[in-house]
Amino acid sequence: MKPVELPEELNEKIFEIIEISRQSGKIKKGTNEVTKAIEKGIAKIVITASDVTPPEVIMHLPLLGKEKNIPVVAVKSRQELGASAGLTVPTSSVAITEAGNAAKQLDEILKRIKQLE
C-alpha cells in the first residue's frame, strides 16, 4: 500500500497548509509522533516524503491511515516537508491534528485527494 502521490500544484498547497497549521493549529512531526496521532485517531491528514530511506521507516503509515480512514499523501522532499513543519532538519512525516486557520484549505485539499485515490 502506497500513499497518494500529490501532483506538483497540490505539493505547494499542502506545504502552505502545514505552515499555517503549525502556527495556528497543531501538527505532529516525525514518524513516531505521526504513528501515535493516527492510532489515537486525531490526525486529519498525514504527509510523508517520497525520498525516505529506507522506505520501511514509513511503510506502515498508509496501512494505519486506511484502517483509521485518515488520508496519507506523499510529497517529494523530506527537506521541504521539514521546512514547512518549522524544522531545520528534514522529516519523513507530518500529521495535521488541528488545522487552525487552514481548516477551509485543508477541507478543499481533502476533497481533491479523495478524487485522486
N, CA and C of each residue as an Amber inpcrd file, in Angstrom:
protein
   351
   0.8460000  -1.1870000   0.0000000   0.0000000   0.0000000   0.0000000
   0.8910000   1.2500000   0.0000000   0.6080000   2.1310000  -0.9300000
   1.4110000   3.3490000  -1.0560000   0.5560000   4.5740000  -0.7700000
   1.1940000   5.6520000  -0.2720000   0.4360000   6.8950000  -0.0890000
   0.0760000   7.4940000  -1.4440000  -0.9110000   8.3630000  -1.4790000
  -1.3090000   9.0430000  -2.7010000  -0.2280000  10.0500000  -3.0560000
   0.3270000   9.9360000  -4.2760000   1.3290000  10.9080000  -4.7350000
   0.6130000  12.1870000  -5.1350000   1.0320000  13.2930000  -4.5850000
   0.3900000  14.5670000  -4.8980000   0.9610000  15.1830000  -6.1690000
   0.0880000  15.7270000  -7.0330000   0.5910000  16.4790000  -8.1820000
   1.3190000  17.7410000  -7.6910000   2.1930000  18.2840000  -8.5210000
   3.0300000  19.4280000  -8.1480000   2.2440000  20.5950000  -7.5440000
   1.1100000  20.9410000  -8.1450000   0.3070000  22.0740000  -7.6560000
  -0.1740000  21.8400000  -6.2180000  -0.5360000  20.6000000  -5.8830000
  -1.0170000  20.3080000  -4.5330000   0.1300000  20.2390000  -3.5320000
   1.3330000  19.9080000  -4.0200000   2.5170000  19.8960000  -3.1590000
   2.6800000  21.2350000  -2.4600000   2.6550000  22.3110000  -3.2370000
   2.8330000  23.6530000  -2.6770000   1.7130000  23.9880000  -1.7030000
   0.4810000  23.6260000  -2.0560000  -0.6670000  23.9110000  -1.1900000
  -0.5430000  23.1810000   0.1430000  -0.1030000  21.9240000   0.0930000
  -0.0170000  21.1460000   1.3340000   1.0660000  21.7280000   2.2390000
   2.1860000  22.2030000   1.6540000   3.2380000  22.8360000   2.4680000
   2.6920000  24.0930000   3.1450000   1.9060000  24.8570000   2.4030000
   1.2910000  26.0730000   2.9380000   0.3530000  25.7240000   4.1060000
  -0.4470000  24.6900000   3.9140000  -1.3870000  24.2520000   4.9550000
  -0.6290000  23.8020000   6.2010000   0.4750000  23.0900000   6.0110000
   1.2870000  22.6400000   7.1550000   1.8040000  23.8570000   7.9250000
   2.3180000  24.8510000   7.1950000   2.8590000  26.0520000   7.8570000
   1.7870000  26.7940000   8.6450000   0.6190000  26.9880000   8.0430000
  -0.4730000  27.6890000   8.7210000  -0.9370000  26.8850000   9.9390000
  -1.0590000  25.5680000   9.7650000  -1.4880000  24.7000000  10.8670000
  -0.4790000  24.7190000  12.0090000   0.7980000  24.7920000  11.6570000
   1.8600000  24.8440000  12.6770000   1.7230000  26.1110000  13.5130000
   1.3660000  27.2140000  12.8590000   1.2690000  28.4920000  13.5640000
  -0.0450000  28.6720000  14.3240000  -1.1450000  28.1540000  13.7550000
  -2.4510000  28.4450000  14.3670000  -3.1940000  27.2040000  14.8570000
  -2.6720000  26.0270000  14.5590000  -3.3220000  24.7820000  14.9830000
  -2.3000000  23.8810000  15.6420000  -2.3180000  22.5950000  15.2710000
  -1.3510000  21.6510000  15.8360000  -0.9230000  20.6510000  14.7720000
   0.3900000  20.3560000  14.7690000   0.9060000  19.3130000  13.8920000
   1.7910000  18.3810000  14.7060000   1.9820000  17.1820000  14.1890000
   2.9160000  16.2220000  14.7830000   4.0120000  15.9800000  13.7580000
   5.2620000  15.9430000  14.2230000   6.3930000  15.7950000  13.3220000
   7.1490000  14.5140000  13.6520000   7.5730000  13.8100000  12.6190000
   8.3550000  12.5940000  12.8110000   7.4720000  11.3650000  12.8600000
   8.0100000  10.2610000  12.4340000   7.2330000   9.0380000  12.2820000
   6.6070000   8.5350000  13.5770000   7.3310000   8.6200000  14.7010000
   6.7610000   8.1380000  15.9740000   5.5440000   8.9530000  16.3880000
   5.6780000  10.2810000  16.3360000   4.5670000  11.1660000  16.7090000
   3.3780000  10.9770000  15.7620000   3.6810000  10.8580000  14.4710000
   2.6320000  10.6960000  13.4630000   1.9020000   9.3670000  13.6700000
   2.6480000   8.3110000  13.9550000   2.0460000   6.9940000  14.2010000
   1.0740000   7.0690000  15.3780000   1.4980000   7.7360000  16.4580000
   0.6290000   7.8830000  17.6400000  -0.6290000   8.6770000  17.2950000
  -0.4820000   9.7360000  16.4890000  -1.6280000  10.5710000  16.1070000
  -2.6370000   9.7650000  15.2850000  -2.1370000   8.8870000  14.4170000
  -3.0440000   8.0370000  13.6210000  -3.7470000   7.0480000  14.5410000
  -2.9730000   6.3920000  15.4020000  -3.5520000   5.3850000  16.2990000
  -4.6170000   5.9820000  17.2130000  -4.4040000   7.2230000  17.6550000
  -5.3920000   7.8960000  18.5100000  -6.5690000   8.4240000  17.6930000
  -6.4130000   8.4430000  16.3740000  -7.4740000   8.9370000  15.5010000
  -7.5860000  10.4520000  15.4830000  -6.5100000  11.1650000  15.8640000
  -6.5840000  12.6350000  15.9060000  -5.9850000  13.3000000  14.6680000
  -5.3050000  12.5300000  13.8230000  -4.7210000  13.1050000  12.6030000
  -5.8250000  13.3450000  11.5690000  -5.7950000  14.5280000  10.9500000
  -6.7510000  14.8390000   9.8830000  -6.1920000  14.3740000   8.5350000
  -4.8770000  14.5010000   8.3940000  -4.1580000  14.0780000   7.1900000
  -2.7200000  13.7910000   7.5850000  -2.1050000  12.8340000   6.8870000
  -0.7040000  12.5010000   7.1200000   0.0530000  12.7610000   5.8280000
   1.1800000  13.4480000   5.9430000   2.0090000  13.7480000   4.7880000
   3.3500000  13.0650000   4.9920000   3.7460000  12.2260000   4.0300000
   5.0350000  11.5400000   4.0970000   5.9070000  12.0530000   2.9490000
   7.1930000  11.7900000   3.0370000   8.1200000  12.1820000   1.9680000
   8.4580000  10.9540000   1.1260000   8.5340000  11.1430000  -0.1840000
   8.8400000  10.0340000  -1.0990000  10.3040000   9.6170000  -1.0390000
  11.1660000  10.5340000  -0.5760000  12.5990000  10.2460000  -0.5920000
  13.1510000   9.7180000   0.7390000  12.2930000   9.0520000   1.5120000
  12.7280000   8.4710000   2.7910000  13.5010000   7.1780000   2.5100000
  14.6830000   7.0540000   3.1290000  15.4420000   5.8150000   3.0100000
  15.8450000   5.3410000   4.3960000  15.6500000   4.0990000   4.7440000
  14.9370000   3.1060000   3.9390000  13.4250000   3.3600000   3.9900000
  12.7090000   2.9570000   2.9390000  11.2610000   3.2120000   2.8970000
  10.4800000   2.5040000   4.0130000  11.0850000   1.4840000   4.6160000
  10.4260000   0.7440000   5.7000000  10.0850000   1.6460000   6.8900000
  10.8010000   2.7670000   7.0160000  10.5980000   3.6920000   8.1300000
   9.1450000   4.1910000   8.1680000   8.5710000   4.4430000   6.9930000
   7.2100000   4.9990000   6.9360000   6.2160000   4.0490000   6.2650000
   6.6510000   2.8490000   5.9600000   5.8220000   1.9020000   5.2050000
   4.4920000   1.5690000   5.8980000   4.4690000   1.6190000   7.2210000
   3.2650000   1.2580000   7.9730000   2.2030000   2.3670000   7.9770000
   2.5930000   3.6050000   7.6710000   1.6690000   4.7290000   7.7900000
   0.4460000   4.6440000   6.8610000   0.6140000   4.3080000   5.5570000
  -0.5770000   4.2060000   4.7070000  -1.5700000   3.1340000   5.1820000
  -1.0490000   2.0220000   5.6810000  -1.9320000   0.9550000   6.1840000
  -2.6980000   1.4050000   7.4100000  -1.9800000   2.0410000   8.3430000
  -2.6320000   2.5680000   9.5460000  -3.6790000   3.6130000   9.1770000
  -3.3090000   4.4860000   8.2480000  -4.2250000   5.5360000   7.8010000
  -5.4950000   4.9650000   7.2050000  -5.3380000   3.9350000   6.3810000
  -6.5050000   3.2950000   5.7530000  -7.4130000   2.6870000   6.8150000
  -6.7860000   2.0560000   7.8030000  -7.5180000   1.4380000   8.9080000
  -8.3610000   2.4660000   9.6750000  -7.7870000   3.6580000   9.8660000
  -8.4500000   4.7110000  10.6500000  -9.1710000   5.7330000   9.7740000
  -9.1700000   5.4830000   8.4420000  -9.8220000   6.3750000   7.4880000
  -9.1890000   7.7790000   7.4910000  -7.8660000   7.8140000   7.5530000
  -7.1120000   9.0660000   7.5280000  -6.2780000   9.0630000   6.2400000
  -6.4390000  10.0980000   5.3950000  -5.6740000  10.1060000   4.1500000
  -4.1750000  10.2700000   4.3890000  -3.3960000   9.5000000   3.6230000
  -1.9410000   9.5870000   3.6910000  -1.4530000   9.9550000   2.2950000
  -0.7430000  11.0650000   2.2040000  -0.2520000  11.5380000   0.9140000
   1.2600000  11.6650000   0.9530000   1.8690000  11.6730000  -0.2260000
   3.3320000  11.7770000  -0.3130000   3.7330000  13.0240000  -1.0690000
   4.7190000  13.7140000  -0.5260000   5.3580000  14.8330000  -1.2190000
   6.7680000  14.3690000  -1.6000000   7.4200000  15.1130000  -2.4630000
   8.6990000  14.6440000  -2.9970000   9.8740000  14.7380000  -2.0310000
   9.8910000  15.7520000  -1.1690000  11.1230000  16.0520000  -0.4470000
  10.9950000  16.0930000   1.0770000  11.8770000  15.3600000   1.7530000
  11.9470000  15.3980000   3.2190000  12.3720000  16.7830000   3.6790000
  13.2790000  17.3980000   2.8960000  13.8090000  18.7200000   3.2270000
  12.6750000  19.7550000   3.2660000  11.8600000  19.7820000   2.2020000
  10.7440000  20.7350000   2.1320000   9.7020000  20.4460000   3.2080000
   9.4650000  19.1560000   3.4580000   8.4890000  18.7700000   4.4780000
   8.9490000  19.2610000   5.8560000  10.2290000  19.0650000   6.1460000
  10.7920000  19.5350000   7.4130000  10.7030000  21.0490000   7.5370000
  11.0260000  21.7600000   6.4560000  10.9960000  23.2260000   6.4680000
   9.5750000  23.7400000   6.7110000   8.5830000  23.1280000   6.0620000
   7.2040000  23.5970000   6.2360000   6.6960000  23.2930000   7.6510000
   7.3010000  22.2890000   8.2910000   6.9210000  21.9430000   9.6680000
   7.7010000  22.7730000  10.6900000   8.5390000  23.6970000  10.1990000
   9.2840000  24.5680000  11.1020000  10.5510000  23.9470000  11.6490000
  11.0580000  22.9330000  10.9660000  12.2760000  22.2630000  11.4220000
  13.4750000  22.7020000  10.5900000  14.6620000  22.6190000  11.1780000
  15.8750000  22.9320000  10.4180000  16.4540000  21.6650000   9.7980000
  15.8490000  20.5360000  10.0920000  16.2950000  19.2480000   9.5420000
  15.1520000  18.6240000   8.7380000  15.4740000  17.7230000   7.8120000
  14.4150000  17.0540000   7.0570000  13.5700000  16.1730000   7.9810000
  12.3250000  15.9080000   7.5940000  11.4900000  14.9810000   8.3460000
  10.7970000  14.0390000   7.3710000  10.5340000  12.8260000   7.8310000
   9.9310000  11.8270000   6.9440000   8.4160000  11.9070000   6.9130000
   7.8140000  12.4420000   7.9890000   6.3530000  12.5240000   8.0020000
   5.8500000  13.6020000   8.9550000   4.6530000  14.1010000   8.6120000
   3.9740000  15.1360000   9.4050000   2.4950000  14.7820000   9.4270000
   1.8500000  15.0000000  10.5640000   0.3940000  14.8300000  10.6480000
  -0.1990000  16.1560000  11.1020000  -1.2840000  16.5600000  10.4550000
  -2.0040000  17.7410000  10.9100000  -3.1160000  17.2400000  11.8140000
  -3.1030000  17.6680000  13.0780000  -4.1400000  17.2360000  14.0190000
  -5.1940000  18.3200000  14.2150000  -4.7730000  19.5780000  14.1300000
  -5.7140000  20.7060000  14.1620000  -5.2560000  21.7090000  13.1230000
  -6.1140000  21.9800000  12.1500000  -5.7180000  22.8390000  11.0280000
  -5.6770000  24.3200000  11.3830000  -6.3540000  24.7160000  12.4500000
  -6.3540000  26.1360000  12.8270000  -6.9330000  26.9930000  11.7130000
  -6.1970000  28.0490000  11.3220000  -6.6550000  28.9590000  10.2730000
  -6.6650000  28.3290000   8.8800000  -6.0990000  27.1330000   8.7490000
  -6.0420000  26.4610000   7.4430000  -7.1750000  25.4500000   7.2650000
  -8.1560000  25.4640000   8.1640000  -9.2270000  24.4590000   8.1300000
  -9.9470000  24.4110000   6.7820000 -10.2760000  25.5700000   6.2470000
 -11.0030000  25.6170000   4.9760000 -10.1360000  25.0620000   3.8390000
  -8.8660000  25.4690000   3.8070000  -7.9440000  24.9760000   2.7770000
  -7.7420000  23.4670000   2.8980000  -7.6730000  22.9790000   4.1300000
  -7.4930000  21.5470000   4.3500000  -8.7060000  20.7830000   3.8380000
  -9.8980000  21.2730000   4.1090000 -11.1160000  20.6150000   3.6050000
 -11.0870000  20.5220000   2.0880000 -10.6770000  21.6130000   1.4370000
 -10.6170000  21.6230000  -0.0310000  -9.6200000  20.6000000  -0.5530000
  -8.4480000  20.5360000   0.0780000  -7.4260000  19.6160000  -0.3950000
  -7.8200000  18.1630000  -0.1200000  -8.5320000  17.9210000   0.9820000
  -9.0110000  16.5670000   1.2840000  -9.9910000  16.0910000   0.2090000
 -10.8320000  17.0010000  -0.2740000 -11.7640000  16.6470000  -1.3600000
 -10.9900000  16.2830000  -2.6210000  -9.9490000  17.0730000  -2.9360000
  -9.1230000  16.7980000  -4.1170000  -8.4220000  15.4410000  -3.9900000
  -7.9380000  15.1430000  -2.7920000  -7.2230000  13.8740000  -2.5680000
  -8.1610000  12.6990000  -2.7630000  -9.3930000  12.8170000  -2.2850000
 -10.3770000  11.7330000  -2.4770000 -10.5550000  11.4240000  -3.9580000
 -10.5270000  12.4700000  -4.8000000 -10.6640000  12.2790000  -6.2410000
  -9.4440000  11.5560000  -6.8280000  -8.2740000  11.7490000  -6.2330000
  -7.0570000  11.1250000  -6.7300000  -6.9380000   9.6520000  -6.3420000
  -7.5900000   9.2700000  -5.2520000  -7.4470000   7.8900000  -4.7390000
  -8.0090000   6.8620000  -5.6970000
